[in-house]
Amino acid sequence: MSKGLVTADELDHALTEQEETGRLLGAILVERGFVSGPALAVALAEQYGVELDQQRGFGTGLWAEIDRRHREGRGSEPEENVVKLEPAKPSLEAVPDPDPELDRLHAENRRLQEEIAHLHEEFTKLRLIEAPEAPSSHLLFVPTPARYLVVERQGPPPAPGEELELDEGTFLVGKLARAPFPGEPRPCAFLLDR
């Protein structure tokens, strides 16, 4: 600002934009047309004590013309290497074509979110199915040399393959099934001779 390249209002505007966007201050100043790129380069070089090599020959008059136009537009005397740039105008050509892969991924993401919501809704509708209580008693179908016995016992039934010691002898549990007579709700362990 001490070189008169930008006004206090322009600097305040650029600093506000920098704070909001995190972009470089110089890039904002040039993009908004507050200062020319060459003038900014010269000012930064002087600030950091760097000497810029000024080229002579074809095109060197361009800097002077840019500077003259920039200063005329701001109502001040021309200063070396200053340009007023117009902000870029958006064009329809500048808008990139939509990426079909990105569109596909967005659609897939929406579908998955909807499916998750549906599954969550279905899950909340489910009632917890409680495991049936283990029976408090069971029957044993015991083969003996003279006849079959049906013996009532307390607790859950033994597992198939389990060995049982009874008054009638040692037996092996062959299977668990319904009792051999109607209306009996308790499970029955069918035993085999050992």
Secondary structure by P-SEA (a helix, b strand, c coil): cccccccaaaaaaaaaaaaaccccaaaaaaaaccccaaaaaaaaaaaaccccccccccccaaaaaaaaaaaaaaccccccbbbbbccccccccccccccaaaaaaaaaaaaaaaaaaaaaaaaaacccccccccccccccccccccbbbbbbbccccccccbbbbccccbbbbccccccccccccbbbbbbbcc
